Amino acid sequence: MSDKTETAPHPPFPQFLEDFRKKLQHLFYIRADIDQLSTKRGLPPFMLREILSESPLATYIPSQHGGRGGHIHEGIALTAAASYESLPLSLGFGINWALFLQPVAKYADDQIKPGIFNGFIKDRKMGGLMITEPDFGSDALHMQSSYSDFADHYHIQGTKHWAGLTGWADYWLLTARKKRTTASFCAISTFLSAMSTLQIRTSLSKSFMKILVSTCFPMDATGLT
Ligand SMILES: Cc1cc2nc3c(=O)[nH]c(=O)nc-3n(C[C@H](O)[C@H](O)[C@H](O)COP(=O)(O)OP(=O)(O)OC[C@H]3O[C@@H](n4cnc5c(N)ncnc54)[C@H](O)[C@@H]3O)c2cc1C
């Protein structure tokens, strides 16, 4: 697999940002009614599709993987433009950026990155993070989700809540500790999982997700496609 993502060259960032602002205004004021939208949770799927068709999330992706380079000042300018029209949209950008793409760019195995970044740029995919558990919010180090080690993958089981982009994310970073066989402390590990392999049961009333089984790979492994 090539370690680079081939894409058309990006227009200069100021031009992209200007066009993106106009696109948002068109979507929020002409294609939809912003007063109606702001009374409802989330965004209609057609709007998210149109927004992602402009490849805004490429702003947060390293240039060697087909993105705009992940420059902080550009990321902040993009997030500010989004928040001017929609705080939920801006929160979604922030989650993709800081809770998924940045950790993947920094810590994931180099062989796993092209597939994921390519998915974001070409297939408009998104990613989120599941750390928090209902009984261990601020006290995240006491989390109880655990993983079992199989020959070429891992299984995670546990309960998570507050995971932003639930229902939208295609990839997840998940944290868990090795299933305890003794009372000894086990360090927390971070795993990557594709939504397609995640079996979850959600409780909307209690806003948590019980992860029945998730087939995962550690950040430094190469199994995820
Ligand atoms: C909008 C939003 C998006 C989020 N997105 C994600 C996400 O994508 N993925 C994810 O994993 N998590 C996410 N979270 C969860 C977030 O990280 C947790 O809300 C946070 O860790 C706090 O946990 P808690 O809400 O259970 O509060 P608690 O831990 O129950 O804390 C409640 C209150 O008690 C205080 N408190 C707690 N412990 C102490 C202490 N020892 N001393 C003094 N005061 C204390 C806290 O400061 C707080 O005021 C999100 C939360 C929000 C609000």
The ligand as an SDF file (V2000), in Angstrom:
LIG
                    3D

 53 58  0  0  0  0  0  0  0  0999 V2000
  -20.2150   18.3630   24.9370 C   0  0  0  0  0  0  0  0  0  0  0  0
  -19.4010   17.2060   25.4730 C   0  0  0  0  0  0  0  0  0  0  0  0
  -18.7650   16.3740   24.5680 C   0  0  0  0  0  0  0  0  0  0  0  0
  -18.0100   15.2920   25.0480 C   0  0  0  0  0  0  0  0  0  0  0  0
  -17.3930   14.5010   24.1310 N   0  0  0  0  0  0  0  0  0  0  0  0
  -16.7540   13.3990   24.5530 C   0  0  0  0  0  0  0  0  0  0  0  0
  -16.1950   12.4910   23.6100 C   0  0  0  0  0  0  0  0  0  0  0  0
  -16.2660   12.6950   22.3960 O   0  0  0  0  0  0  0  0  0  0  0  0
  -15.5930   11.3680   24.0640 N   0  0  0  0  0  0  0  0  0  0  0  0
  -15.4920   11.0980   25.4070 C   0  0  0  0  0  0  0  0  0  0  0  0
  -14.9150   10.0640   25.7370 O   0  0  0  0  0  0  0  0  0  0  0  0
  -16.0050   11.9480   26.3330 N   0  0  0  0  0  0  0  0  0  0  0  0
  -16.6270   13.0830   25.9450 C   0  0  0  0  0  0  0  0  0  0  0  0
  -17.1810   13.9600   26.8700 N   0  0  0  0  0  0  0  0  0  0  0  0
  -17.1280   13.5920   28.2750 C   0  0  0  0  0  0  0  0  0  0  0  0
  -16.2470   14.4910   29.1140 C   0  0  0  0  0  0  0  0  0  0  0  0
  -14.9080   14.1900   28.9070 O   0  0  0  0  0  0  0  0  0  0  0  0
  -16.7310   14.2540   30.5620 C   0  0  0  0  0  0  0  0  0  0  0  0
  -17.9580   14.9630   30.6630 O   0  0  0  0  0  0  0  0  0  0  0  0
  -15.7570   14.7230   31.5730 C   0  0  0  0  0  0  0  0  0  0  0  0
  -14.6850   13.8320   31.6290 O   0  0  0  0  0  0  0  0  0  0  0  0
  -16.3960   14.8530   32.9760 C   0  0  0  0  0  0  0  0  0  0  0  0
  -17.0650   13.6910   33.3110 O   0  0  0  0  0  0  0  0  0  0  0  0
  -18.5880   13.7230   33.8520 P   0  0  0  0  0  0  0  0  0  0  0  0
  -19.4120   14.5250   32.8870 O   0  0  0  0  0  0  0  0  0  0  0  0
  -18.9980   12.3230   34.1440 O   0  0  0  0  0  0  0  0  0  0  0  0
  -18.5390   14.5700   35.1890 O   0  0  0  0  0  0  0  0  0  0  0  0
  -18.0670   14.0890   36.6390 P   0  0  0  0  0  0  0  0  0  0  0  0
  -16.7400   13.4190   36.5630 O   0  0  0  0  0  0  0  0  0  0  0  0
  -19.1760   13.3380   37.2760 O   0  0  0  0  0  0  0  0  0  0  0  0
  -17.8880   15.4830   37.3440 O   0  0  0  0  0  0  0  0  0  0  0  0
  -19.0250   16.2790   37.7470 C   0  0  0  0  0  0  0  0  0  0  0  0
  -18.5150   17.5090   38.4810 C   0  0  0  0  0  0  0  0  0  0  0  0
  -17.7110   17.1360   39.6200 O   0  0  0  0  0  0  0  0  0  0  0  0
  -16.4240   17.7430   39.5340 C   0  0  0  0  0  0  0  0  0  0  0  0
  -15.4170   16.7970   40.0160 N   0  0  0  0  0  0  0  0  0  0  0  0
  -15.2510   15.5180   39.6060 C   0  0  0  0  0  0  0  0  0  0  0  0
  -14.2390   14.9350   40.2960 N   0  0  0  0  0  0  0  0  0  0  0  0
  -13.7590   15.8850   41.1280 C   0  0  0  0  0  0  0  0  0  0  0  0
  -12.7080   15.8990   42.0910 C   0  0  0  0  0  0  0  0  0  0  0  0
  -11.9440   14.8240   42.3230 N   0  0  0  0  0  0  0  0  0  0  0  0
  -12.4930   17.0540   42.7500 N   0  0  0  0  0  0  0  0  0  0  0  0
  -13.2500   18.1430   42.5310 C   0  0  0  0  0  0  0  0  0  0  0  0
  -14.2640   18.1890   41.6350 N   0  0  0  0  0  0  0  0  0  0  0  0
  -14.5100   17.0820   40.9490 C   0  0  0  0  0  0  0  0  0  0  0  0
  -16.2250   18.0500   38.0550 C   0  0  0  0  0  0  0  0  0  0  0  0
  -15.3020   19.1250   37.8470 O   0  0  0  0  0  0  0  0  0  0  0  0
  -17.6230   18.4190   37.6210 C   0  0  0  0  0  0  0  0  0  0  0  0
  -17.9260   19.7590   37.9360 O   0  0  0  0  0  0  0  0  0  0  0  0
  -17.9130   15.0490   26.4350 C   0  0  0  0  0  0  0  0  0  0  0  0
  -18.5600   15.8980   27.3380 C   0  0  0  0  0  0  0  0  0  0  0  0
  -19.2900   16.9650   26.8570 C   0  0  0  0  0  0  0  0  0  0  0  0
  -19.9890   17.8690   27.8590 C   0  0  0  0  0  0  0  0  0  0  0  0
  1  2  1  0
  2  3  1  0
  2 52  2  0
  3  4  2  0
  4  5  1  0
  4 50  1  0
  5  6  2  0
  6  7  1  0
  6 13  1  0
  7  8  2  0
  7  9  1  0
  9 10  1  0
 10 11  2  0
 10 12  1  0
 12 13  2  0
 13 14  1  0
 14 15  1  0
 14 50  1  0
 15 16  1  0
 16 17  1  0
 16 18  1  0
 18 19  1  0
 18 20  1  0
 20 21  1  0
 20 22  1  0
 22 23  1  0
 23 24  1  0
 24 25  2  0
 24 26  1  0
 24 27  1  0
 27 28  1  0
 28 29  2  0
 28 30  1  0
 28 31  1  0
 31 32  1  0
 32 33  1  0
 33 34  1  0
 33 48  1  0
 34 35  1  0
 35 36  1  0
 35 46  1  0
 36 37  1  0
 36 45  1  0
 37 38  2  0
 38 39  1  0
 39 40  1  0
 39 45  2  0
 40 41  1  0
 40 42  2  0
 42 43  1  0
 43 44  2  0
 44 45  1  0
 46 47  1  0
 46 48  1  0
 48 49  1  0
 50 51  2  0
 51 52  1  0
 52 53  1  0
M  END
$$$$
